[in-house]
Amino acid sequence: MIEISGLRKYARGEVVRLEADIIFTDMVSPYPEKTIYFEIDKAHGDMLADDSYDAFVLVPLFVAMYHKQDLHIRGNISKKLYQNIKWYVRKIFCDYSPDLSNVNFTVDGFTEPTKARGKIIGTGISCGVDSLSTIYDHFVNETDPDYRINALFYFNHDIHNYRKDSSGQMIFHKLCRKNRQAAADIGLPFYSLDTNLYPFNETIFKFRKDNWLSMSYINAYSCILSLGKGVFRYYTAGGSTYDQKKIFYTDYHDRDMAGFCDFYLVPLIQTERTELIIDGCQYRRVDKLKKIVDWDITKKYLDTCYENKSDGSNCGICGKCLRTLLALEIMGKLDDYADIFDIEQYKKISFANKIRCLKSYGEKPFETENVDFARENNFPMPTKRSCYVLNGKFMFVKD
Ligand SMILES: [Zn+2]
């Protein structure tokens, strides 16, 4: 069995930490971390929910299901969250991966329902296409104060920014500075939250010998729930459309949990005081980019890159840069983004990238939508008649 216990909140210098113990009772824990914690600047420590284990359920459940261990929470959680996990979430996890098995999930009791809710309507800011699209719709264009975003968050929860060595901390703080500046230009307060959830992911990666895009999302949902005394509504930015999740189901299975099931999993990650909304599945990524392409914030801060270049710019040639730059090229907007993307590098491989997209049509969601986007805009893509392979390189025949 895995037990979660000892919930506490305390000050540590300039931050406040919410923490609980994770104890393996019937096997030796393979994880370096003996506790799970969430930390925020002490000025905002009152957001951390120290009256409920809600933030300490999802990752331990995933770990428990991976190791076929029952999970018990030695304390109270939201009754709504408990019911959703008991009846639905475990089944979704099992459907997602054959490495996850159903286990018993029990708690001591339930958090007292409270009428007092936080006042924050939040979303994350990474300056990627998905996050900027959500901010554009639900801050720039939203007028209803009950649904208009009033704060932006950045969590240190996944492989892209979590490192505990000094260089990793520098990357996290560099990204924080960039996103904090973007939030200031947008006109919203910015909060960063640190957590040690990623090492649990990393240990399972070693077992599986891959970078499983699964727990990263659960980490993010846990971070949101840790802020239960401040946040009452939170938009999580989805990356693919409802249709793509259905059409490319097998591509996402046991590889990318958000792609596989976020549109029906996220609505189950709720408590009586915090609502999560999955946003963005109503758009293709190219349509999100088209919507925000002329926004001055996008032109200054768009960050799609897997690489962390020292000057903070986008490399232009990683998978996410390529899919973004092809869409910008189709829209005739490449020059508008020359300051923040390495366009020269992109141009060297843009033709091969277009052929790769054509070859992946119908198999990969983002390549497929870029090809569709090109056709919709009468943008010339390579044809079988106009290209061939010579010495392993794609060659182009001009008509
Ligand atoms: Zn890149």
Residues whose N, C-alpha, C, O or C-beta is under 5 A from the ligand:
A	BS01	ZN	C305 Y306 E307 N314 C315 G316 I317 C318 C321
